Amino acid sequence: MEISKPELKSAAGSGADQAPQELRGAEILVKALQAEGVKHVWGYPGGAVLHIYDALYKQDTIQHVLVRHEQAAVHAADGYARATGDVGVALVTSGPGVTNALTGIATAYMDSIPLVIVTGQVPTAAIGMDAFQECDAVGITRPVVKHNFLVKDVRQMAEVMKKAFHIARTGRPGPVVVDIPKDVSFNKTAWTGYPDKVAMRSYNPVKKGHGGQIRKALQLLLSAKRPYIYTGGGVLMSNAAGELRALVDLLNYPVTHTLMGLGAFPATDRRFLGMLGMHGTLEANTTMQNCDVLLAVGARFDDRVIGNTRHFAQNERKIIHIDIDPSSISKRVRVDIPIVGDVKDVLTEMIGMIRESAARPDQQALADWWKAIEGWRGRDCLKYDRANKDVIKPQYVIETLWNMTRDADAYITSDVGQHQMWAAQYYKFDQPRRWINSGGLGTMGVGVPYAMGIKLARPDSEVFCVTGEGSVQMCIQELSTCLQYSTPIKILALNNRYLGMVRQWQEIEYSGRYSHSYMDALPNFVKLAEAYGHVGMLIERPQDVEPALREARKLKDRTVFMDFRTDPTENVFPMVQAGKGLTEMLLGAEDL
């Protein structure tokens, strides 16, 4: 069977005008992917998925990307989904293929990223018999997926795939696993076309918010003396950045983002107070603690954002919470006006009501509120030793990158650790979906696969990966994938020879007992990059940071690994220690 471009239209059609064909399950799977508009699949072959790989070989509309580890397949698909808003697709074999993919699946689940992960399974007759490379894919993935399917009959294949994509992209997005036994991918059935609609009695996510609740929320919001708008990744997932900006323009209220929400409102706008939370700004956190009406939009009030819930509750405030997932509302913090619905739809209705209403905020109270906020902002909590000419400050690398790319079409990925927080603090994201990182799970090793996935989706954009010498080694083998598939990314390794965030906690919480956080057997990253066929640079002096970045950007068609030797003693400030309240912040070494 050939599945080529001319067949794409018929693959997506309904069965009404097509003569039935006898197709194998693997061929139906490929037809389903084509019908869903899938252009890229990241995967790694194995025995249980060879029929699927054979079907992929016979088509020319989907590019398969051969990664070097199944974890990176899911991460790359995840990065693609975060940057584009489309459903990312990964393909792995049974047994260790599934278990290797699990970290990537959990990463996507925690951040509500739409993915479909196709996993191979042993033949149906062998399931439960401890067959070679068998594992219970449905069982082990159940806690970290939005839903999963075991396809037991080839006749279910098309319908299951339609449901999988529908579930992944609607409501609160998330990963869906489709487990396919090898015999199901080989067996044949009549094919009359891909379903054009899906009906699921038990799954009907609410999209439109309750009008009465929105009106109540608006009355409260417009009567506020000290209002605050707090947003999370839900704004980006709903593609509601435009609506958020329109709301802030109408009200002139201060706004903050979680780590996952950066870019939903321009960071260079004066009304943005910076990220809040454990490593948020003084002004963002203090405003959160002292506001009288809080509008929470697509955010979860998680532990890294509000700190100690008892401390947070000390100051009385009214809370409006908009979220498409009802289980996220009043989960950690009791709210006064819950609104279940799609963020974009709810904000659109709210904006319309404001424009139709004669009511407006109390301008004198708002002016007084802004005066207090500017006082907190005046303390400049993100200051660092910019005058140091002896050692590279990691913050300086990020600031230099931002100054050079602020007007460029650029995406920034990061791994997890100190470098992630510095990137979030010092790179001013003015556009949505430009900041790609692991928030909820905090997964090391995602940076390079994320960048790989984005570069395939956005080949004309510049893609930078901010990482550390610890994180980058977890998926560094994907430098080989970058070479094979010509995805020229730029890697900025802030190399402080420590597991930096671990070392920082050990300094502050464990009296400087640096247990197993020093990296004393690091590779020569320049030679390693060159061994993979890329360009390596070693940067050791502050005055060489900008020239190195300029040179790397000139090498548009090459992956460049920049090993920045940064100050090993630098810590991320501000910092709210675990168990502390939002305003109980360490602003620098003088607070230790």
C-alpha positions, -999 to 999 in steps of 0.1 A, spaced: 0 0 0 12 35 -9 -1 64 13 11 94 -6 1 131 -9 -27 125 -34 -44 103 -9 -43 128 19 -77 143 10 -94 109 8 -77 98 41 -94 127 59 -128 122 43 -159 105 56 -168 70 44 -199 80 25 -183 84 -10 -154 59 -7 -153 22 -17 -142 0 12 -106 -10 13 -89 -38 32 -62 -21 53 -39 -32 80 -42 -16 114 -8 1 109 -20 16 76 -52 29 93 -31 45 120 -11 64 94 -43 74 76 -56 88 109 -24 108 115 -27 122 81 -63 131 86 -53 149 118 -28 170 99 2 155 116 35 166 99 61 152 123 63 121 145 92 116 169 100 80 177 123 50 180 115 16 164 113 -18 180 97 -52 174 62 -44 185 59 -14 162 76 -26 130 43 -29 111 37 7 119 72 17 108 66 -2 76 34 18 70 53 50 77 79 40 51 53 38 24 40 74 28 55 108 22 34 134 41 46 127 76 83 131 86 94 106 112 123 119 134 145 91 148 156 102 183 183 85 203 162 78 234 124 74 238 123 100 265 135 126 240 108 115 215 81 126 239 100 157 250 105 168 213 68 162 205 60 182 237 82 211 227 66 211 193 31 212 209 40 240 234 53 262 206 26 256 180 -5 247 200 -9 216 178 -10 180 191 25 165 193 29 129 184 54 103 196 58 66 187 77 41 209 79 3 211 67 -19 239 83 -26 273 114 -4 278 101 19 250 71 27 271 90 30 304 116 53 288 88 75 275 71 77 309 91 107 321 82 127 290 45 117 293 44 128 330 62 161 320 35 169 295 7 158 319 18 182 346 19 211 322 -13 203 303 3 197 269 -17 180 242 1 149 230 -8 115 214 18 88 223 14 56 203 30 27 221 36 -8 208 24 -38 227 30 -76 225 4 -96 205 -30 -97 222 -27 -135 229 6 -128 248 -7 -100 270 -4 -109 307 20 -138 299 52 -120 307 62 -120 271 94 -105 258 93 -67 262 58 -67 277 46 -42 302 12 -30 313 13 3 293 -22 12 303 -16 6 340 17 23 343 7 54 324 -28 58 339 -16 83 367 1 106 342 -22 107 312 -55 124 305 -67 91 291 -53 59 275 -66 32 252 -57 -4 245 -67 -12 209 -78 -48 211 -95 -50 177 -83 -35 144 -118 -23 137 -115 1 166 -84 18 153 -98 48 134 -124 56 161 -98 53 189 -74 77 171 -102 102 166 -110 101 203 -74 103 213 -68 135 194 -101 150 205 -93 143 242 -58 155 239 -66 189 225 -100 198 241 -109 208 277 -78 210 298 -52 196 273 -31 166 281 -13 135 268 -32 105 256 -16 71 252 -28 46 225 -14 11 231 -14 -11 200 -7 -48 201 15 -61 173 -12 -83 158 -37 -55 158 -13 -33 137 -10 -63 113 -46 -74 110 -68 -61 82 -103 -46 82 -125 -26 59 -116 10 57 -142 35 45 -127 67 59 -117 85 90 -146 97 113 -155 133 108 -169 137 143 -166 121 177 -193 114 203 -182 106 239 -210 105 264 -187 107 294 -165 135 281 -181 168 274 -158 196 287 -175 229 294 -163 257 271 -186 287 278 -185 302 313 -217 308 333 -229 343 324 -242 350 359 -209 341 374 -190 364 350 -213 393 358 -207 387 396 -170 386 389 -171 418 369 -189 437 397 -163 426 422 -134 433 399 -146 468 391 -152 477 427 -117 466 438 -94 491 455 -63 469 452 -69 446 422 -45 421 408 -46 398 377 -27 365 382 -23 342 352 -9 309 344 -3 285 315 -40 282 309 -39 316 291 -14 302 266 -31 269 262 -63 287 253 -45 311 230 -60 339 250 -30 363 252 -48 388 230 -78 388 253 -57 392 284 -39 422 269 -73 438 260 -85 433 296 -55 449 311 -57 478 286 -93 484 297 -87 482 334 -50 493 338 -46 467 366 -13 451 375 -6 417 361 17 388 370 24 354 356 35 320 369 65 304 354 43 287 328 24 318 319 54 340 309 47 358 276 9 359 279 13 397 286 43 417 274 71 416 300 83 450 288 49 466 297 50 486 329 19 470 342 37 436 343 52 430 377 73 400 368 70 364 376 56 356 411 63 327 434 94 310 449 118 330 427 93 358 418 99 395 421 94 414 454 67 435 437 48 405 423 48 386 455 40 416 478 12 427 455 -3 392 456 -3 392 494 -18 427 497 -44 428 470 -81 430 479 -95 413 447 -76 387 428 -85 375 393 -68 342 388 -69 331 351 -57 296 341 -35 291 371 -34 265 399 -23 283 431 4 256 434 30 254 461 58 271 441 35 301 435 18 310 468 41 293 492 25 285 526 -13 285 523 -19 296 559 4 326 554 -14 334 521 -48 333 539 -37 357 566 -47 387 544 -83 387 535 -91 390 498 -118 381 473 -108 356 446 -122 351 412 -109 319 395 -113 311 358 -103 276 347 -115 250 322 -108 223 348 -133 224 377 -110 201 397 -84 229 398 -108 254 414 -106 257 452 -82 228 452 -55 245 474 -71 279 480 -108 286 486 -122 310 459 -153 332 461 -164 333 425 -155 302 404 -160 303 367 -156 270 348 -149 276 311 -124 282 284 -102 311 293 -105 327 258 -143 325 258 -147 338 294 -123 367 289 -140 376 256 -174 377 274 -159 397 303 -144 423 280 -177 427 262 -195 433 295 -170 459 305 -174 478 273 -211 477 276 -211 489 312 -208 524 325 -190 512 356 -153 518 358 -126 512 384 -120 538 412 -92 558 396 -80 574 428 -78 541 446 -60 526 416 -35 554 416 -28 549 453 -24 512 446 1 518 418 20 541 440 25 514 466 35 489 439 61 513 425 75 516 460 80 478 461 94 478 426 118 505 434 139 481 456 151 464 424 151 429 437 168 415 406 200 435 409 233 416 408 270 425 405 270 438 369 304 455 374 322 422 379 348 417 352 365 387 367 339 360 363 308 355 342 276 362 360 248 339 347 223 367 348 245 387 325 244 359 298 206 359 298 204 397 298 228 398 269 208 372 250 176 392 255 192 424 244 204 408 212 172 389 204 145 412 218 134 421 182 141 387 167 118 358 160 133 337 188 122 308 210 139 300 244 139 266 259 154 256 292 162 227 313 155 227 351 176 244 378 191 277 385 196 285 348 158 280 343 150 306 370 175 331 356 161 327 321 126 333 335 137 364 355 160 381 330 146 373 296 116 396 289 91 375 270 67 398 251 50 371 230 32 339 240 46 304 234 82 316 232 92 303 266 93 265 266 102 248 299 91 221 323 71 236 351 50 211 371 73 181 370 106 200 368 122 176 344 159 179 337 171 170 302 141 186 283 159 216 269 177 201 238 147 179 227 123 208 232 146 230 210 148 202 184 110 199 182 105 236 179 132 240 152 113 215 130 81 234 136 96 268 131 127 263 108 130 301 101 131 310 138 161 312 161 159 286 189 181 289 220 184 263 247 194 276 281 208 247 301 233 237 328 261 212 327 241 188 348 207 189 329 222 189 294 239 155 299 206 138 305 196 140 268 229 151 253 227 122 228 201 141 209 229 162 195 231 134 171 195 138 161 201 175 156 228 167 130 207 140 112 177 162 108 194 196 103 179 214 133 205 240 140 199 251 176 220 273 199 228 258 233 238 281 262 252 260 290 256 281 322 284 258 335 290 264 372 304 229 379 276 222 404 241 210 404 234 246 410 199 246 426 208 216 448 240 234 459 220 266 466 196 246 489 225 229 505 241 262 513 209 277 527 192 247 544 220 223 551 248 246 564 269 243 533 271 205 533 274 200 496 265 164 494 270 150 459 262 183 441 297 190 427 304 179 391 340 170 392 343 148 361 327 169 334 334 163 297 351 188 274 318 201 259 336 218 230 352 185 219 319 167 226 300 191 204 325 187 177 324 150 180 287 151 172 294 173 142 286 207 157 304 238 167 317 242 203 327 274 221 343 279 255 336 313 270 354 322 303 354 360 305 325 384 308 338 405 279 336 375 256 299 367 262 285 391 236 310 383 209 304 346 214 266 350 211 270 371 180 293 346 163 269 317 172 239 336 157 259 341 125 262 303 121 226 300 111 229 265 97 250 250 125 241 238 160 264 256 184 272 245 220 284 275 241 301 265 273 298 296 296 320 291 327 299 310 352 303 320 389 299 288 409 288 307 440 259 327 424 224 320 438 190 327 425 173 355 443 147 365 454 138 332 470 110 320 492 121 289 512 98 259 514 72 263 540 75 301 541 50 327 530 51 347 498 64 378 515 90 360 536 116 364 509 153 362 508 165 390 486 202 383 486 231 368 504 227 395 531 195 378 542 211 344 548 
